Amino acid sequence: MQVHAAIEGRRSIRGFRPDKVPRATIEAILRIAARAPSGSNIQPWKVRVTTGAEKQRLSAALLAAHAGGAAGPREYQYYPRHWREPYLARRRATGWGLYGLLGIGKGDRAATEAWHARNFEFFGASVGLFFLMDRDMEHGSWLDMGMFIQSVMLAARGFGLESCAQAAFCDHHAVVRRELGLPEDQVLVCGMSLGFADAEAPQNRLVTAREEPEAFVTFGPEA
């Protein structure tokens, strides 16, 4: 797959087939992604892979915590504390676009909550990834981590796999930490579902809009 096709065709896939992904394929994806840039080549990323029975136990624990309303504060602030335009409109367009494909009407809280719970089942994917970083890393390392995560998603497409990066797991980071035995000195940045996309899942038809360069780029006088 050409690089531009891998980037332009990447989407957040929220419906997967249960087909198993070979460990050798997962290792190959992470080996490729490890070529992502990082300041002074410090490579601050760490990855915990979960599959099979362990992943099922983790999902059960997460679903129980979610149903019990036991979500704790996240270890870091992901979204703006105060929403404003144009970010609010973009967020709403994505949400209603997805809910429209799923047939979830405005105000249907039961259906919304049921759908949100699918995060903790990895949307049916056979592989779950968790991205971690030592707590004493600074903002620059978070930039490095973002480039690494993007590299994982793009490398996966070269193997016929798709992905969905998920901050939802951060709502229950204590459950993830307990079930997977994660060290306390590492922060959970996000999780990811990885596997084979279900072509029949209506939610996978969502294609979010992107601004044209004219909206976010400024050229100097000599360009």
C-alpha positions as CSV (number, residue, x, y, z in Angstrom):
1,M,0.0,0.0,0.0
2,Q,1.4,3.4,-0.9
3,V,1.9,5.8,1.9
4,H,-0.7,8.4,0.8
5,A,-3.3,5.6,0.3
6,A,-2.6,4.3,3.8
7,I,-3.1,7.7,5.3
8,E,-6.1,8.8,3.3
9,G,-7.9,5.5,3.8
10,R,-7.3,5.2,7.5
11,R,-10.5,5.5,9.6
12,S,-11.5,4.7,13.1
13,I,-13.0,1.3,12.7
14,R,-15.6,0.3,15.3
15,G,-16.7,-3.0,14.0
16,F,-14.3,-6.0,13.6
17,R,-14.4,-9.6,12.6
18,P,-13.2,-12.0,15.4
19,D,-10.5,-13.5,13.2
20,K,-7.3,-14.0,15.1
21,V,-4.2,-11.9,14.2
22,P,-1.0,-13.9,14.3
23,R,1.5,-12.8,16.9
24,A,4.2,-12.5,14.2
25,T,2.0,-9.9,12.4
26,I,1.5,-7.9,15.6
27,E,5.3,-8.0,16.2
28,A,6.0,-6.9,12.7
29,I,3.6,-3.9,13.0
30,L,5.2,-2.8,16.2
31,R,8.7,-3.3,14.8
32,I,7.8,-1.0,11.8
33,A,6.1,1.6,14.1
34,A,9.2,1.7,16.3
35,R,10.9,3.7,13.4
36,A,8.7,6.6,14.4
37,P,10.7,9.8,15.4
38,S,11.3,10.8,18.9
39,G,13.3,13.6,20.4
40,S,17.0,12.5,20.8
41,N,15.7,9.0,19.9
42,I,14.6,8.4,23.5
43,Q,11.7,6.2,22.2
44,P,9.4,6.8,25.3
45,W,6.6,4.4,24.2
46,K,5.7,1.1,25.8
47,V,3.0,-1.3,24.6
48,R,1.0,-4.0,26.3
49,V,-0.8,-6.4,24.0
50,T,-3.8,-8.4,25.1
51,T,-5.6,-11.2,23.3
52,G,-7.6,-14.3,23.9
53,A,-8.9,-15.3,27.3
54,E,-7.0,-12.5,29.0
55,K,-8.7,-9.9,26.8
56,Q,-12.1,-11.5,27.5
57,R,-11.5,-11.2,31.3
58,L,-10.4,-7.6,30.9
59,S,-13.5,-6.8,28.9
60,A,-15.8,-8.4,31.5
61,A,-14.1,-6.3,34.3
62,L,-14.4,-3.1,32.2
63,L,-18.0,-3.7,31.3
64,A,-18.8,-4.3,35.0
65,A,-17.1,-1.1,36.0
66,H,-18.8,0.8,33.3
67,A,-22.3,-0.5,34.2
68,G,-21.6,0.4,37.8
69,G,-20.8,3.9,36.9
70,A,-17.4,3.5,38.5
71,A,-15.4,5.7,36.0
72,G,-12.7,7.5,37.8
73,P,-10.9,10.7,36.8
74,R,-8.5,10.2,33.9
75,E,-4.8,10.5,34.6
76,Y,-4.6,13.4,32.2
77,Q,-6.9,15.9,30.5
78,Y,-7.6,14.8,26.9
79,Y,-10.2,17.2,25.7
80,P,-10.5,21.0,26.3
81,R,-12.0,21.9,29.6
82,H,-14.2,24.5,27.9
83,W,-15.5,23.7,24.4
84,R,-15.7,26.4,21.8
85,E,-15.9,26.7,18.0
86,P,-14.8,25.3,15.6
87,Y,-14.0,22.3,17.8
88,L,-17.4,21.8,19.2
89,A,-19.1,21.7,15.8
90,R,-16.6,19.2,14.6
91,R,-17.1,17.0,17.6
92,R,-20.9,17.1,17.3
93,A,-20.8,16.3,13.5
94,T,-18.7,13.2,14.2
95,G,-21.0,12.1,17.0
96,W,-24.2,12.5,15.1
97,G,-22.7,11.1,12.0
98,L,-21.9,7.9,13.8
99,Y,-25.1,7.7,15.7
100,G,-27.1,8.3,12.5
101,L,-25.4,5.2,11.0
102,L,-26.2,3.2,14.1
103,G,-29.9,4.4,14.2
104,I,-29.4,6.0,17.6
105,G,-31.7,9.0,18.0
106,K,-31.0,12.2,19.9
107,G,-31.7,11.8,23.6
108,D,-31.7,8.0,23.5
109,R,-29.4,7.6,26.5
110,A,-29.9,3.9,26.8
111,A,-28.7,3.2,23.3
112,T,-25.9,5.7,23.6
113,E,-24.6,4.0,26.8
114,A,-24.9,0.6,25.2
115,W,-22.9,1.8,22.3
116,H,-20.3,3.4,24.5
117,A,-19.9,0.1,26.3
118,R,-18.7,-1.5,23.0
119,N,-15.4,0.3,23.5
120,F,-14.7,-2.1,26.3
121,E,-15.3,-5.1,24.1
122,F,-12.7,-3.7,21.6
123,F,-15.5,-3.4,19.1
124,G,-15.1,-7.2,18.5
125,A,-11.4,-7.0,17.5
126,S,-9.2,-9.9,18.4
127,V,-6.3,-7.7,19.6
128,G,-6.2,-5.0,22.2
129,L,-3.2,-2.7,22.5
130,F,-2.4,-0.3,25.4
131,F,0.1,2.5,25.0
132,L,2.0,3.5,28.2
133,M,4.7,6.0,29.1
134,D,6.8,6.6,32.2
135,R,5.2,9.3,34.3
136,D,8.3,11.5,34.5
137,M,8.2,12.1,30.7
138,E,7.4,15.7,29.6
139,H,5.2,17.2,26.8
140,G,7.7,16.4,24.1
141,S,7.5,12.7,24.8
142,W,3.7,12.9,24.4
143,L,4.3,14.2,20.9
144,D,6.6,11.3,20.3
145,M,4.0,8.9,21.5
146,G,1.4,10.4,19.1
147,M,3.7,9.8,16.2
148,F,4.3,6.2,17.3
149,I,0.6,5.5,17.7
150,Q,-0.1,6.9,14.2
151,S,2.7,4.7,12.8
152,V,1.1,1.6,14.4
153,M,-2.2,2.4,12.7
154,L,-0.6,3.0,9.3
155,A,1.6,0.0,9.5
156,A,-1.4,-2.2,10.4
157,R,-3.1,-1.2,7.1
158,G,-0.1,-2.7,5.2
159,F,-1.1,-6.1,6.7
160,G,-4.8,-5.7,5.8
161,L,-5.7,-4.7,9.4
162,E,-7.6,-1.7,10.7
163,S,-7.6,0.0,14.1
164,C,-9.4,2.4,16.4
165,A,-7.5,4.4,19.0
166,Q,-9.6,4.7,22.1
167,A,-9.3,7.2,25.0
168,A,-12.3,5.5,26.6
169,F,-10.1,3.1,28.4
170,C,-8.6,5.9,30.3
171,D,-11.9,6.3,32.2
172,H,-11.2,3.0,33.8
173,H,-7.4,3.0,33.9
174,A,-7.3,1.5,37.4
175,V,-9.2,-1.6,36.1
176,V,-6.9,-1.9,33.1
177,R,-3.9,-1.5,35.4
178,R,-5.2,-4.2,37.8
179,E,-6.2,-6.7,35.3
180,L,-3.1,-6.5,33.2
181,G,-0.6,-5.9,36.0
182,L,0.6,-2.5,34.7
183,P,3.2,-0.7,36.7
184,E,2.1,2.3,38.7
185,D,5.0,4.4,37.4
186,Q,3.5,4.3,33.8
187,V,0.6,6.4,32.6
188,L,-2.0,4.8,30.4
189,V,-2.1,7.1,27.3
190,C,-4.8,5.2,25.4
191,G,-5.9,1.8,24.1
192,M,-6.4,0.5,20.6
193,S,-8.6,-2.1,18.9
194,L,-6.7,-3.9,16.2
195,G,-8.0,-6.5,13.8
196,F,-9.9,-7.2,10.5
197,A,-12.6,-4.8,9.7
198,D,-16.2,-6.0,9.4
199,A,-17.3,-4.8,6.0
200,E,-21.0,-5.3,6.9
201,A,-20.9,-3.1,10.1
202,P,-22.8,0.2,9.3
203,Q,-20.6,2.2,11.7
204,N,-17.6,1.5,9.5
205,R,-19.1,3.7,6.7
206,L,-18.4,6.8,8.7
207,V,-16.0,9.1,7.0
208,T,-15.3,12.3,8.9
209,A,-14.7,15.6,7.1
210,R,-11.3,17.3,7.0
211,E,-10.5,20.9,6.5
212,E,-8.7,22.0,3.3
213,P,-5.1,23.3,3.8
214,E,-6.3,26.8,3.1
215,A,-8.2,26.7,6.5
216,F,-5.2,25.8,8.6
217,V,-2.0,26.7,6.7
218,T,-0.3,30.1,6.4
219,F,2.4,30.6,3.8
220,G,5.2,33.2,4.1
221,P,5.7,35.7,1.3
222,E,8.4,33.7,-0.4
223,A,6.5,30.5,-0.7
